[in-house]
Amino acid sequence: MTGLSEDIIYLLKDVEVFESSRKTHNLRRKLMKKHLLEPITDDPGRSKRKIYRVTS
């Protein structure tokens, strides 16, 4: 359905925050395209680098 393996989807079900790195760059791009990750922003509205909230 999403083009991702079932293992990854089940792992993300229990995670609230996803921290990106060079090794997970391709996975992060796929999850962002599927709208499963959204950037976490601080008070002024700037997004925090490499930290994303997992959406349901």
C-alpha positions in Angstrom: 0.0 0.0 0.0 2.6 2.6 1.0 5.6 1.0 -0.7 7.3 0.5 2.7 8.0 -2.8 4.4 5.5 -3.9 7.1 8.4 -4.1 9.6 9.0 -0.3 9.2 5.4 0.5 9.5 4.9 -1.5 12.7 8.1 0.0 14.2 6.8 3.5 13.6 3.5 2.7 15.2 5.1 2.8 18.7 7.5 5.8 18.0 6.6 9.4 18.7 9.8 11.2 17.5 12.0 10.2 14.5 15.5 11.5 14.4 17.1 11.6 11.0 20.7 10.8 10.1 22.7 10.2 7.0 21.9 6.5 7.1 18.1 7.1 7.4 18.0 9.9 4.8 16.2 7.8 2.1 13.8 6.4 4.6 13.0 9.9 5.9 12.3 11.1 2.3 9.9 8.2 1.7 8.1 8.8 5.0 7.8 12.6 4.3 6.3 11.9 0.9 3.7 9.6 2.5 3.0 12.3 5.1 3.9 10.0 7.9 6.5 12.5 9.3 6.1 16.2 10.0 8.9 18.6 11.2 8.8 19.6 14.8 8.9 23.4 15.2 9.9 25.6 18.1 8.1 28.7 19.4 9.1 31.1 16.7 8.0 28.6 14.0 11.4 27.4 12.9 11.7 23.7 12.3 14.2 21.8 14.3 16.7 20.1 12.1 16.6 16.3 11.8 13.8 15.8 14.3 10.3 14.8 13.1 7.0 13.9 14.7 5.5 10.6 13.5 1.9 11.1 12.4 -0.8 8.4 12.5 
